[in-house]
Amino acid sequence: MNQANIENLVNKLRYNVKPRRKFRNPDGPEGRLRKFQKTLTALIKYERLELNYPRADETRGYIDQLIFEAIRHGPTHKETMDLANFWILEKQLVHKLFKVLVPRYQNYTTSFTKLHKAPNIYPTIYYDRSILELKGNIYPSVEQCNPYEKNLLHNLLLDAAKKEFRMKKYKEIADNVKQ
């Protein structure tokens, strides 16, 4: 039985493995959960938030799971109501979860949220910013459409102006040739 002692092997590894997320909170794990409760409550209330990227990424998992459980079991299921009461701090938003969000996402087969990377504000401390939003909200889309698409109004107007300019130039050239 020639088995290597794993403790000796692990100590000699030269690669430092960093955890995926680091959320430091002076209140410990309870403070971290309180932060996510506040973020999740605000997301249900406003339906779009601007956050730092790691916090938005983790909140996205919690809100998707909460909405999925609400769709799956409904408001009469005790564990689902306990889950909603734990994560949602403003209790009137529990009604919004079951009366507004559940019917909206009833037929969704994908995630209920969108996570967009936002540009950084330049002369400040650098951190990844993002926009976390619930799909189907009332706000205008964050995603930029293709500005080079032919049927957009400004492209149609520019094309008409180009044609008009060319026709004027062709007419001037034709007049110069006749003289």
Beta strands, then each sheet from edge to edge (+ up, - down):
strand 1: 48-52
strand 2: 113-118
strand 3: 129-134
sheet 1: 1+ 3- 2+
end
